[in-house]
């Protein structure tokens, strides 16, 4: 394919492929494995890091915590068949037993503003302007097998307001407008919305009066490296902890191992082993 004056599809694909394979983009005439002139850097922003461990088998229905719509800046009208009492399995908002994952059931989405055409993208903002379905999980995350059956503990489901009571799921593929969910940003996107608009099934014709309804799982634990804490962490009792900097402690420091450092600045130090201070 000949080059054009535009940033064309071939160039975009080349950049994305090289990034996916862990190589930089310096020359579009080079194959990905030839991009070795400079090192590839794939940084992660510290503020976006999910700190807490995400459970492989989340417990929502037995030891989960039910949240009300007002707890998170929403209203009951933001859900289809809203519930915050009775069986947890039917409640609209439940945090798992660890408090790390939140399950939304039948949350009604709103159209993203400033679109080129109506109804292409949908999200859900609360009263503080925060998108409550961001930081979601892909449906196959933590997938496992039980008794020969594949289990997806974080399986999301897309309905419409007209189909949720019928438990009819929005079709995938071309019949469903090739929808997919940007799980990081929390956006339901229809690249080919016209397919839905021309559907013979009126229940799936999304509009302002028949909005998408989503069941989805999102991360609500600590986020950002600034929120990381070693509190409650355990260390190998048979291993030394070596530091190459000052250790400043605002509370008690308790250890059963050896402390070797150049400076200890702390109001109290209590230990049952060897102190070696230079």
Helices and strands as residue ranges (DSSP letters): H 9-20, G 32-34, G 46-48, E 65-66, G 70-72, G 76-78, G 88-90, E 93-95, E 101-108, E 110-111, E 121-123, E 144-146, E 149-151, E 157-160, G 164-166, G 173-176, E 179-182, E 187-190, H 193-197, G 202-204, E 212-219, G 225-227, E 241-242, E 247-249, E 254-255, E 259-261, E 264-266, E 270-271, E 275-277
